[in-house]
Amino acid sequence: MMTQDASNTPKRFDGLDTLRAVAILLVFAYHYRVFVSGTPTFGWASTVGWTGVDLFFVLSGYLIGNQLFAGIAKGKTLSLKAFYIRRLLRTLPNYYVVLALYFALPTVMGGRPPPPLWRFLTFTQNLGLQPGTAFSHAWSLCIEEQFYLLLPLLILGALHFGGSLSKRAAWFALTSLILAGIALRGVLWFQYGQEPGGVDRGYYPNIYYSSFCRFDEFLPGVAIAMLKNFHPRLWERVIGWGRATLAAGVLATVGLFYLLANYYYIEGYGYGFAMTTFGYSLLACAFALLVVAALSPGSLLYRVRVPGAASLAAWSYAIYLSHKPLAHVARKQLEPWGLGEGSTVAIIAAVCLLGGWLLHRFVETPFMRLRDRHHPTNFHTAVGAGARQTSETLAGEPSR
């Protein structure tokens, strides 16, 4: 996975590649159980694999936050136009290709009609979304696009009022938003967490797919970016604890996986209150510890390059968009052959991997090159004195 420092020099962090590869593998394991086998083919990963999306959210929060804060900390002026063009060239080409296939070949892609096209084009498909609709996994992309839309606007709004803004106020706002997400899920659980007869379909459209109930999972990643760019001395101390951070992140993640596997959904009862209210945020914080470990030179996650992880990380977005319809098509083609489970898993996984690579290679990569050639930065090339002054309100305070 590539990230950029303030000088726009690309630097690869193998640990971030590993985490992104883990995220897409978790998602695949979960979707394979739900849409292909109907059984926990990959064991615990088939049960808690939906958390791969939460890991993607945390990674996005850090990566986008770091891109923006690194320039702001150097006194650069954020260009909304450049930022949005760069994000659109990154996300829309793959998305539009898969979306077009869903509308042109609905039977081939899953056999169910997708929601209205305008819901996809406006990235509002996740709002009120019922499970089981065609291209339903685009819900997470909708939330990501909403995050990409709002974060730079919030940052520019904060810088506009820079005369009274402090880092303390920024941390207070971030913490308040996380607590707001927790509180909202807690309130909504009383209406949708338990329903008579185990019919809990209201949980997904109103909590699981809801932007308002999931936005707080980006914020631990944003917090890491804030710490790195606006508290450099403290950040140096934090990344010096890489082994301890990795151990804490692994223990927290494993503990939460256990709780989610046993208490997130309880047969005949519904969704657990504690795991609904606090579980999403706690999971995001556990993943954030792993992100910090991935950025800490003393951590094993930072130092070890896992074979294939960089490729999976690079192809993960394309794989995410295309793996469900490809798995559906492959399963249909393989059914008459009566192959064993191992062979079926291997073939379907290979098909999904190949499809993701093709989409990445022939759609995503050309547009990424176009983006980097014509819009290489999120910032204006010239920095005005006023913009520099407001950015220093955040970046220039002594580190605490």
N, C-alpha and C positions, 0 to 999 in steps of 0.2 A: 504494500500500500504506500502510495506517495503522499507526502505532505510537504508544505513549503514553509521555510522560515521567512523572516521579514525581508530578506534580500532577494526573495523569489528563487533561491537556489533549491532545487528539489532534493529531498533527503528521504531515503527509504527506511522505514521502521519495520523490521521483520516481525516484531511482536504484534503490530497492528494488522499485518497481513494474516498472521495466525488467527487472530480474533475474528477477522472478517470471514476467513475460511470456515472457522468453527460455526459462525452464525449461519452461513448458507447450508452447511451440513445439517445443523439442527432443524432448520426449516424443511429441508428435504426429507429428513427422517419423520417429521410430524406429518407432512402432507402425504408421504407414502402410506402411512397407516390410515389416514382419513380417506384418501381418494383412490388407493390402489389395493392394499392388502386387507384392510379392515382389522388387522391385528398388530400388536406392537412388535413389528419385525425387527426393529433396532433397539428393543428393550426400553430402558428408561428414556432414551433419546426420543423414542416415538411418542412418549407421553408428555414430556416437557419441551419438545422441540419447537413449539410455538414461541418460546422465549428467544429464539434466534432473531426474531423481529425486534425485540426489546434491545438486544445487543447492537443491532444495526442503528437503532435510534440513538443510543449512547455514543456510538462511534460518529454518527452524523453530527451530533451536538458538539463533540470535540473538534472534529475536522473543520466544520464550517465556522465554528466560533474561533478556532485558532487562525484560520485564514483571515478573518476580519480583524480580530484583536491584534494580530502581529503587525499589521499595517498601521492600525490606529495608534498602537504604542510607539511607533516610529514617527508619528505626526503626519501620516498620509491621510488624504481625504477619500473617503469611500464614495465610489460611483455606483449608484443604484442601477443605472443602465448597464454598466459593465457586469455587475454582479448577476443581474437577472439573465442577461444574455448568456453568460458562462454557465449558469445553472440549467437554462433551457437546452443549450447545446449538449449538456452532459446527460440530461434525463429524458428529453422528449423523443429523440429519434428511435431508440429501442422501444419505448412505450407506444409510440404511434404505429410501429410495425406490428407489434403483438395485438394492439387494439384493433387494427384494420383486419387482421386475421380472424379475430373473434366475431366481428360483424359480418365479414364476408363468408366465413365458413363455420357458423355456429355449431352445426352438427359434428363436424370433425373435431372442433376444439373442445367439446365437452357435452354437446347435446342439449344445452339449455340456453334460452335467449338471454343476452346481457341486459342490464338496466339501460335506460335511455342514454344515448350518446352524449348528450350535453352534461350528464353527471360526470362522465369521464373527462371531457374536455375542460370542465371547470374545476376538476379535482375535488368534487364534493360527493363522489360516489360512496365514500365511507359513511356519510351521515345518514342514519336510519337504515343502513344496509342490513338485509336479512341474509343469514348464512345460506350457502348452496347456490347462489346466483353465479352466472358465468363471469369469469375474470374477477372473482371476489377478492383474490389476493392483492389486487391493486389498491385495496384500502390503505395499506401502509404507505404506499407511494403518495397517496393523497395527503396523508398527514405530514409526510416529509416535505412535500411541495408547499403546504401551508406554513410549515416551519421556515422554509427558505424565504417565503414571502414576508413573514412577520419579523424575523430576527433582525435583518438590516434596518428595517423601519424603526424598530424599537431602539436600536443602537444610535441611529441618527437622531431620533427624538431625544434620547438621553444626552447626546453631545450638544444638541441645540440649547438645552438648559444647563450647559456645563458650568455656568457660574455658581450654581448651588449643588452640583453633583459631586459625590465622593464615592470612593470605592466601597465604603461602608454602606452607602445607600444602594449601590448595585448589588451587593451581597444580600442585603435585606430584601430587595425586590425578588431576587432569585429564590431565596428561601421561602418567601411568602407564596410564590407561584407553586412551588412543590407542595407546600402545605394545603394550598387551595385545591390541587388535584386530588390529594388524599381525602380532603373533606368532601369533595364532590362525589367521589366514588363511594364514600361511606353513606352519604345521603341516598344516592341512587340504589345502593344495595337493598335498602328496605323495600323498594318498589320492584326491583328486577332480580335480586339475588335468589330469592325463593319464590317458586310459583307452584300452585297446586298440581299434584300428579307428576311432578318432575318436568313440567313443560316450562322451560326457562328460556325460550327463544328471545325474550325481551332483553336478556343480558347482553347479547352480542351487539345489536344495533344501538343500545343506549349506553353501554359501558365499554365493552371490548373494542369495538370499532370506532368509538367516539373520539374525536379530536380533543375534546375538553377533558376527557378522562385519561388520555395517553400523552398529552403534550409535556407533562412533567418529566417524562423519561428522557427527553433530550437534555434536560437542565443539568444533571450531573456531568455530562460531557462538556457543556458550556462552562460549568464551574471549573473544570480542569483547564480549559483554555484561558479563563480569567486568571486563575492562579499562576499559570505559566507566563503570561504576558504582563500582568500588572503587579505581581509579587515575585519578582525574579529571585530575590535572595531566599525567600521561603520555599520557592519552587526547587531551588538547588538542594535545599535540605531534604525536601520531600522525596526527590528522585534518588537521593542517597540511601534511602531505606528500601531499595528495590526488592530485596529478598523478603523482607517482612511484609511489604505491600502485596507481593504476589501470594504469599502464604495466606494473608488475611482475605484477599480476593477469592482465592480458591476455596477456602473454608466457608466463606459467606455464600458463594455460589452453590457449592454442594449442599449446604444446609437449606438454602432456599429451594433448590431442586427437589429435595426430599419433602419439604413442606408443600410445595406445589403439586407434587405427584400424589400426595395423600390427603391434602386438605383444601386444594383449590376448588375441585369439583367433587362433591360427595354424592354418591349414587343414592337417589331417593330423597335427597335433601335440597340440593342445589349448590350454589357457589358459596364458599366460606366467606364470612364477613371479614375476618382479619386479613386473609389473603387477597381479597378484592380491594379492601381499603388501603392496606399498607404494602401488600405484596409487590405490586408493580413498581412502586418507588424504591422499596428495599432492593429489589432485583436490579434496578437501574444503578443504584449506589454500589452494589456488589460488582457489577460489570465495570463501573467507573474505576474501582480499585484495580481491576485487571488492565484497564487502559493506562492508568498511571504506571503499573508495573511494566507494561509494554514500552513505556517511554523512559524507564529507569535503567541506566547502563549496568547496574549490579544485578538486575533480575535475569533469571534464566529465560523468561519470556522475551526479553530484549535481545539476548545474546545468541539464542538458538534459532537457526533458520530451518523451519520445517519444510522438507521437500514437497513441492507442489502447492504450498500455501499461497505463494505469491501469485501463481496462475489462478487459483480458485478465487483469491481476493479480487483480481482484475476482472474475472468473468462473473463475479457474484451477482451483479445487478442484472446482467443478461440472463443468467441461470434462474434468478428469482422470477423474472417476468415470464419465462418460457417453460419452466419445468413442469407445471401442472398440466397444460394441454399436451405436452410431449409424452408425459407419463400415461395420460389417458389413451393417446393414440397407440403407444407401444403396448400397453396392457391389452387393448382390443386385438392387436395383431398377434400377440403371443398366446392368447387363450386357447386357440385350436391345437397348439403344439403340446400342451400338457407338460410343460417344463417344470422342474423342481423350483422351490422357492429361491435357492441360491442363484441359479441361472437366471431366473426372472429378475431378481434384484440387480444382478450385474448388468444385464442387457438394458434395463430401464435406466439405471444410473448412467450407463455409457451414452445412451440416447440423449438424456438430459444434459450431460456434460458437453457432448458434441453440439447440440442445438444452442447451448449457451455460448460456446466458443464461436460458432458461426455468426451469431447475432453480434457478439462483441467485435469480431474481426471485420465484418463487412458492413456493419451499420454504426456501431458505437465508435470504433477507432477512427474512421474518417472524420466524423464530426468532432471528436476530441482534438484531432490535429487541426481542423479548421478553427476551433475555439482558441487553441493555444497560439495559432498563427495570427489571428486578427484581434483577439481579446485576451492577451496574456496575463492581465492583472485585474483585480477587483477595484483598483484605486485609480484616481486621476494621476496623471504624470506630474502635474505641477501642484504644489501644496501652498495654499494661501495662508497668510499669517493668522487669520481668524480661525480657520479650521485647525491649525496647529495648536492654537491656544486652547480650544475646547477639548481636543484630544488629550492634551497634557493634564487636564483636570483628572482624568482617570489614570493616565500612564505616569504622571510625574510625582504623585504622592509617595512619601517614603513607604517602603514595604513593611508590612506588619507581620 
